[in-house]
Amino acid sequence: MDGKIWIDRENFRVLRVESAATEIPESFRIRSANRIVDYDWVTIANEKYLLPSLSDVRLTSRENSQLYETRNVIRFKDYQKYGSEVKILDEDEEVPEAKPQK
């Protein structure tokens, strides 16, 4: 694997990660595999998080004498915060009945 990482030195954050597969065996169907992931600040529940904003994966494969390239692009957006409540009960405690949500 070979790659690069872009870092914002001022804010100490990852901007981008690039990687490429190396040393792919000649007998393997995949001829090349490259990935780029971009990162950006996202606000979730009034808190800022550094999360992926874009992923671009490209594969080149060989089938007989033909080469094919596939590309998978994901744009990350509309991040949301999800949560739940957990209560750990002792063995002898009864489980309270769940109340229907409105």
Summary of the structure (lengths in Angstrom):
residues: 102
radius of gyration: 22.5
end to end distance: 51.8
largest distance: 68.0
contacts: 178
relative contact order: 0.15
helix: 0%
strand: 56%
